[in-house]
Amino acid sequence: MILFPFFDSFHFIIVLIIGLALDTIWGDPPHMPHPVRTFGWLISTLEERLNKGKYRKVKGVFSALLLTCLVFGTLLMVEYWLDSQHSILQIVFDSLFFFFAISNRCLIDEALTVERQVNKGDIKAARQHLSRIVGRDTKSLSFNQIRCATLETLSENLSDGTIAPMFFYALGGIPLMMAYKMINTLDSMIGYKNERYGEFGWFAARILDDGANFIPSRLTALLMVLLPPSANGFRFVHRYGRSHASPNSGYPEAALAGILNCRFGGANIYGGRLVEKPYIGYNDRELHHTDIIKAIRINITTTVAMAIIIVVFGIIY
């Protein structure tokens, strides 16, 4: 790896395999200690103390950089210590943190839970479960809108929750992988364009998170439309990738919309406010159970492809 030349290929690859296996088997156990919960506590503590008075934007820059560097620096020191002392313990430590950093099994489980309620015709339960994985107001969504939201979050979070962390693992091991998770957590907690977070969370959302996800989002879309090749997916990525309000989210969403030949976007309620998102695609068709299953298969295939790329990268370097 670029930042850790002392890691041999065996360590690099075995951590990847064990971490992915743990995610496949366990997902995200709700009662298991998780570093991201610690990240959330740190963010909340700083936000409560600093997000007031003057210079909120400057305080937000300071907070985001401090927390990101704290995570990276702490884990970097731990890695150096483990490397000099305990090779087996280092594999265990790194495998657990790799597992903590990805969330594809959890995302798939949540999507399937929503889809089961849709299949049963229980719209109230479907809306309730969907609210756990999307930011929009779900109280008035139809069954078709619920499936649309599920597909959008499957594609967007494939990038944020799986491919991007794996990408940063390939570049800088667990320290850089977890630094990315801190950036992503900052964005999810304070990256909102509202009165409270507009200034304080600007740097975390617009500079750190958007910058960190620039390459992974496009890589995710590329892998999605390549395996197997989808000409319509390529066309959609080229035509609609930049249509999203986010500079990154539109790419994996466009890839999935093209593969399924459907339409995402449109008007939704966020925090009590109507938000008109540009449409991604043009075929406003009814969505079906098979679309959800196909999207899940795409998530799994894309994750496996990314793992193979990283393994090759580990062997070469």
C-alpha positions in Angstrom: 0.0 0.0 0.0 1.1 3.6 -0.6 1.1 4.7 3.0 2.1 1.4 4.5 4.9 -0.2 2.6 5.7 -2.5 5.6 2.4 -4.4 5.1 2.9 -7.5 3.0 0.4 -8.7 0.4 -0.8 -11.5 2.7 -1.8 -9.1 5.5 -3.4 -6.7 3.0 -5.4 -9.4 1.3 -6.4 -11.5 4.4 -7.7 -8.4 6.1 -9.9 -7.6 3.1 -11.2 -11.2 2.9 -11.9 -11.5 6.6 -13.5 -8.0 6.8 -15.9 -8.8 3.9 -16.7 -12.2 5.3 -17.6 -10.6 8.7 -19.9 -8.1 6.9 -21.5 -10.8 4.9 -22.2 -12.9 8.0 -23.0 -10.3 10.6 -24.0 -7.1 8.9 -24.2 -4.5 11.6 -25.2 -6.0 14.9 -27.1 -3.2 16.7 -25.7 -3.9 20.2 -22.1 -4.4 19.2 -19.6 -1.5 20.0 -19.0 0.4 16.9 -16.4 3.2 16.2 -18.8 5.2 14.1 -21.0 5.7 17.3 -17.9 7.1 18.9 -17.4 9.4 15.8 -21.0 10.5 16.3 -20.4 11.4 19.9 -17.3 13.3 19.1 -19.1 15.3 16.4 -22.1 16.0 18.6 -19.8 17.2 21.4 -17.9 19.6 19.3 -21.0 20.8 17.5 -22.8 21.7 20.7 -19.8 23.6 22.0 -18.7 25.4 18.9 -21.7 25.8 16.6 -22.8 29.1 18.1 -21.9 32.8 18.1 -19.5 34.2 15.5 -17.2 32.5 13.0 -19.3 29.3 12.7 -17.8 28.5 9.3 -14.2 28.8 10.7 -15.2 26.6 13.7 -16.7 24.1 11.4 -13.5 23.9 9.3 -11.5 23.4 12.5 -13.8 20.7 13.9 -13.9 18.7 10.7 -10.1 18.8 10.2 -9.4 18.1 13.9 -11.7 15.0 14.0 -10.5 13.6 10.6 -6.8 14.1 11.6 -7.4 12.7 15.0 -8.9 9.5 13.6 -6.2 9.1 11.0 -3.3 9.9 13.4 -4.5 7.7 16.2 -5.0 4.7 14.0 -1.7 5.3 12.2 0.1 5.1 15.6 -1.8 2.0 16.6 -0.8 0.4 13.2 2.9 1.1 13.7 2.8 -0.3 17.2 1.0 -3.4 16.2 3.3 -4.0 13.3 6.3 -4.0 15.6 4.7 -6.2 18.2 1.9 -8.5 17.3 1.3 -9.6 13.6 -1.7 -11.8 14.5 -3.3 -9.2 16.7 -2.8 -6.7 13.9 -4.7 -8.9 11.5 -7.5 -9.2 14.0 -7.6 -5.5 14.7 -7.5 -4.5 11.0 -10.1 -7.1 10.0 -12.5 -5.8 12.7 -12.1 -2.2 11.6 -12.5 -3.1 8.0 -15.8 -4.8 9.0 -16.8 -1.7 10.9 -16.1 0.5 7.9 -18.3 -1.2 5.3 -22.1 -1.6 5.5 -23.3 -3.4 2.4 -25.0 -6.3 4.2 -26.8 -3.9 6.5 -28.0 -1.8 3.5 -29.2 -4.9 1.7 -31.0 -6.2 4.8 -32.8 -2.9 5.3 -33.8 -2.7 1.7 -35.2 -6.3 1.9 -37.1 -5.4 5.0 -38.8 -2.5 3.3 -39.5 -4.7 0.2 -41.1 -7.5 2.4 -43.5 -4.9 3.8 -44.3 -3.7 0.3 -45.0 -7.2 -0.9 -47.3 -7.8 2.0 -49.2 -4.6 1.2 -48.4 -3.0 4.6 -47.7 0.5 3.5 -47.4 1.9 7.0 -44.7 -0.5 8.0 -42.9 0.0 4.6 -42.8 3.7 5.1 -41.6 3.3 8.7 -38.8 1.0 7.8 -37.8 3.1 4.8 -37.4 6.2 7.0 -34.4 4.4 8.6 -32.4 4.4 5.4 -33.5 7.6 3.6 -33.5 11.3 4.5 -36.8 12.2 2.9 -40.2 12.3 4.6 -41.8 8.9 4.0 -45.2 9.4 5.5 -47.1 10.0 2.2 -45.1 7.8 -0.2 -46.9 5.3 -2.4 -45.7 1.8 -2.9 -44.0 2.8 -6.2 -42.3 5.8 -4.5 -41.1 3.5 -1.7 -39.5 1.2 -4.2 -37.9 4.2 -6.0 -36.5 5.5 -2.8 -35.1 2.1 -1.9 -33.4 1.8 -5.3 -31.9 5.3 -5.0 -30.4 4.6 -1.6 -29.1 1.1 -2.7 -27.1 2.8 -5.4 -26.0 5.9 -3.6 -25.0 4.0 -0.4 -23.2 1.3 -2.4 -20.7 4.1 -3.1 -20.6 5.8 0.3 -21.0 2.7 2.4 -18.9 0.1 0.6 -16.9 1.1 -2.5 -15.5 4.4 -1.1 -14.2 2.8 2.2 -12.6 0.0 0.2 -11.0 2.5 -2.1 -9.4 4.3 0.8 -8.3 1.0 2.3 -6.4 0.3 -0.9 -4.7 3.7 -0.7 -3.9 3.9 3.0 -5.1 0.9 4.9 -7.3 1.1 8.0 -6.2 4.6 9.1 -7.3 6.2 5.8 -10.4 4.0 5.6 -11.6 5.1 9.0 -10.7 8.8 8.3 -13.1 8.5 5.4 -15.7 7.1 7.7 -15.3 10.1 9.9 -15.7 12.4 6.9 -18.8 10.5 5.9 -20.2 10.7 9.4 -19.6 14.4 9.6 -21.5 14.9 6.4 -24.4 12.7 7.6 -24.7 14.7 10.9 -23.8 18.3 10.1 -23.8 18.5 6.3 -27.3 20.0 5.9 -28.1 23.3 4.2 -30.3 24.7 7.0 -30.0 27.4 9.6 -28.3 25.3 12.2 -25.7 23.5 10.0 -25.4 25.7 6.9 -22.2 27.4 8.0 -20.8 25.0 10.5 -21.1 21.9 8.3 -20.2 23.6 5.0 -16.6 22.5 4.9 -17.3 18.9 6.0 -20.0 18.5 3.4 -18.9 20.5 0.4 -15.1 20.1 0.6 -14.2 17.0 2.6 -17.1 14.7 1.7 -17.6 15.8 -1.8 -13.9 15.7 -2.5 -13.5 12.3 -0.9 -16.3 10.8 -2.9 -15.4 12.2 -6.2 -13.4 9.2 -7.5 -15.3 6.4 -5.6 -18.7 7.5 -6.9 -17.6 7.4 -10.5 -15.7 4.2 -10.0 -18.9 2.7 -8.4 -20.9 3.7 -11.5 -18.3 2.3 -13.8 -18.3 -1.1 -12.1 -22.1 -1.2 -12.0 -22.4 -0.7 -15.7 -19.5 -3.0 -16.7 -20.6 -6.1 -14.8 -22.3 -7.2 -17.0 -22.0 -4.5 -19.6 -25.0 -2.2 -19.9 -25.0 0.2 -22.8 -28.0 2.0 -21.4 -26.3 2.3 -18.1 -23.3 3.9 -19.8 -25.6 6.3 -21.6 -27.4 7.3 -18.4 -24.1 7.9 -16.5 -22.9 10.1 -19.3 -26.2 12.0 -19.6 -27.5 12.2 -16.0 -24.5 11.7 -13.8 -24.1 15.5 -13.3 -27.9 16.1 -13.0 -28.0 15.4 -9.2 -27.7 18.3 -6.7 -24.7 16.4 -5.3 -21.6 16.3 -7.5 -21.3 12.5 -6.7 -24.6 10.8 -5.9 -25.9 11.2 -9.4 -23.4 8.8 -10.9 -24.3 5.5 -9.2 -28.0 6.5 -9.3 -27.8 7.1 -13.0 -26.0 3.8 -13.5 -28.8 1.9 -11.7 -31.6 3.9 -13.5 -30.0 3.0 -16.8 -29.6 -0.7 -16.0 -33.2 -0.9 -14.9 -34.5 1.5 -17.5 -36.5 3.5 -15.0 -36.6 7.1 -13.6 -35.3 8.4 -10.3 -35.6 11.9 -8.8 -38.5 14.3 -8.7 -40.2 16.1 -5.9 -39.8 14.9 -2.3 -40.2 16.3 1.2 -37.1 16.8 3.3 -37.4 18.2 6.8 -40.9 19.6 6.0 -39.7 21.3 2.8 -40.5 20.4 -0.7 -37.4 19.7 -2.7 -37.5 19.3 -6.5 -34.7 17.0 -7.7 -33.8 16.7 -11.3 -35.1 13.5 -12.9 -32.5 10.8 -13.7 -34.0 8.8 -16.6 -37.2 9.2 -18.5 -39.1 5.9 -18.3 -41.6 6.6 -15.4 -42.6 3.0 -15.2 -44.0 1.0 -12.3 -41.2 -0.6 -10.2 -41.4 -4.3 -9.2 -39.9 -6.8 -6.8 -37.5 -8.0 -9.5 -36.0 -4.5 -9.7 -35.1 -4.6 -6.0 -33.6 -8.0 -6.3 -31.6 -7.0 -9.4 -30.3 -3.9 -7.6 -29.1 -6.1 -4.7 -27.3 -8.4 -7.1 -25.6 -5.4 -8.7 -24.5 -4.3 -5.2 -23.0 -7.7 -4.5 -21.3 -8.0 -7.9 -19.9 -4.5 -7.7 -18.5 -5.2 -4.2 -16.9 -8.5 -5.3 -15.4 -6.7 -8.3 -13.9 -4.0 -6.1 -12.5 -6.6 -3.8 -10.8 -8.4 -6.8 -9.3 -5.1 -7.9 -7.9 -4.5 -4.5 -6.5 -8.0 -4.2 -4.7 -7.4 -7.5 -3.5 -4.1 -6.3 -2.2 -5.7 -3.1 -0.3 -8.4 -5.0 1.3 -5.9 -7.4 2.4 -3.5 -4.6 
